[in-house]
Amino acid sequence: MEIPRLTPRQVMERLDRGASIVFVDVRGRFGPQCARQIPGSVRIDPDQLDDRAQDLHPAAIVVAYCDATGEVASGRVAIRLRQLGYSSAFALAGGLEAWQNAHYPLEPLHRTDAAQNTADHQVL
C-alpha cells in the first residue's frame, strides 16, 4: 500500500478551512530535535498503535509525523490507521523538518512527555 501523505501546506489549508486535525507524534525521544512538537500533538509509540488508536477521534483527519523525511515511522502509522478504519489518516510529507522549514508553529515538548521520555529510555 502506498503511504497516504499530506504536505505541510495541505495540512495548513485544511486547518484554515476549519478541519479537525489530530497530530500524532511518532518520533523517538533522543536528541535535541525532540525538544519541540507540532502544537497539540498526541505522542503514540508506533509499536503501541493498536492499543492507542481508540484515543483518536475516528472522524478527525489524523496526521502522523516523525523525523524521517521519507516518512518511515509516520507512513507505517498512517497505513495501519487506515487498516483500522481511520480513512483520513496521513503521514506528514517531509516530517517535522518540512513543517519547521515552512515556518509553521511549534511548541516545546510537554513536560510530561519529556519526563516519560527519560523514564522510557533509561539504561540500567
C-alpha positions as CSV (number, residue, x, y, z in Angstrom):
1,M,0.0,0.0,0.0
2,E,1.3,3.5,-0.9
3,I,1.8,5.8,2.0
4,P,-1.0,8.5,2.2
5,R,0.7,11.8,2.6
6,L,-0.2,15.5,3.1
7,T,2.3,18.3,2.7
8,P,2.6,20.9,5.5
9,R,0.9,23.4,3.2
10,Q,-2.0,21.0,2.6
11,V,-2.4,20.5,6.3
12,M,-2.5,24.2,6.9
13,E,-5.0,24.7,4.2
14,R,-7.3,22.2,5.9
15,L,-6.8,23.9,9.3
16,D,-7.6,27.3,7.7
17,R,-10.9,25.8,6.4
18,G,-11.7,24.7,10.0
19,A,-10.9,21.0,9.7
20,S,-10.4,18.9,12.8
21,I,-6.9,17.6,12.7
22,V,-5.1,15.4,15.2
23,F,-1.3,15.4,15.0
24,V,0.3,12.2,16.1
25,D,4.0,12.4,17.1
26,V,5.6,9.0,16.4
27,R,9.2,10.1,16.9
28,G,11.7,8.5,19.2
29,R,12.8,10.8,22.0
30,F,16.5,11.0,21.5
31,G,18.4,14.2,20.8
32,P,17.7,17.9,20.8
33,Q,15.4,17.7,17.7
34,C,12.8,16.2,20.0
35,A,12.5,19.3,22.2
36,R,9.7,20.7,20.1
37,Q,6.5,19.4,18.6
38,I,3.6,20.5,16.5
39,P,1.1,22.2,18.9
40,G,-1.4,19.8,20.5
41,S,0.3,16.7,19.3
42,V,-0.5,13.3,20.8
43,R,2.5,11.1,21.4
44,I,2.0,7.5,20.3
45,D,4.7,4.9,20.1
46,P,4.2,3.1,16.7
47,D,4.5,-0.3,18.5
48,Q,1.5,0.6,20.7
49,L,-0.7,2.0,18.0
50,D,-3.2,-0.8,18.0
51,D,-3.8,-0.3,21.7
52,R,-3.9,3.5,21.5
53,A,-5.8,4.1,18.3
54,Q,-9.1,4.3,20.2
55,D,-7.8,7.5,21.7
56,L,-8.1,9.2,18.3
57,H,-11.4,10.6,17.1
58,P,-12.4,8.5,14.1
59,A,-13.9,11.4,12.2
60,A,-10.8,13.6,12.5
61,I,-8.0,13.9,10.0
62,V,-5.1,12.2,11.6
63,V,-1.6,13.5,10.6
64,A,1.3,11.4,11.9
65,Y,4.8,12.8,11.8
66,C,8.3,11.7,12.6
67,D,11.9,12.9,12.0
68,A,12.5,10.9,8.8
69,T,12.0,12.9,5.6
70,G,10.9,9.6,3.9
71,E,8.1,9.2,6.5
72,V,9.3,5.8,7.7
73,A,7.5,5.6,11.0
74,S,4.7,8.0,10.2
75,G,4.0,6.2,7.0
76,R,3.7,2.9,8.8
77,V,1.3,4.5,11.3
78,A,-0.8,6.2,8.6
79,I,-1.2,2.9,6.8
80,R,-2.0,0.9,9.9
81,L,-4.6,3.6,11.0
82,R,-6.3,3.2,7.6
83,Q,-6.4,-0.5,8.1
84,L,-8.1,0.1,11.5
85,G,-10.8,2.2,9.8
86,Y,-9.3,5.7,10.0
87,S,-9.9,6.7,6.4
88,S,-8.4,10.2,6.9
89,A,-5.0,9.2,8.3
90,F,-1.9,10.6,6.6
91,A,1.8,10.9,7.1
92,L,3.2,14.4,7.1
93,A,5.3,14.7,3.9
94,G,8.9,15.6,4.8
95,G,8.3,15.0,8.5
96,L,8.8,17.6,11.2
97,E,11.7,19.1,9.3
98,A,9.4,20.1,6.4
99,W,6.9,21.6,8.9
100,Q,9.7,23.6,10.5
101,N,11.1,24.7,7.2
102,A,7.6,26.0,6.3
103,H,7.8,28.2,9.4
104,Y,4.6,26.7,10.8
105,P,4.1,26.7,14.6
106,L,5.9,24.5,17.1
107,E,5.7,24.3,20.8
108,P,8.1,23.0,23.5
109,L,7.6,19.3,24.2
110,H,5.2,19.0,27.1
111,R,6.9,18.4,30.4
112,T,5.0,15.1,31.0
113,D,6.2,13.8,27.6
114,A,9.8,14.8,28.4
115,A,9.6,13.1,31.8
116,Q,8.1,10.0,30.1
117,N,11.0,10.1,27.6
118,T,13.5,10.0,30.3
119,A,11.7,7.1,32.0
120,D,11.3,5.2,28.7
121,H,14.9,5.4,27.8
122,Q,16.9,4.9,31.0
123,V,19.8,2.5,30.6
124,L,20.1,0.1,33.6
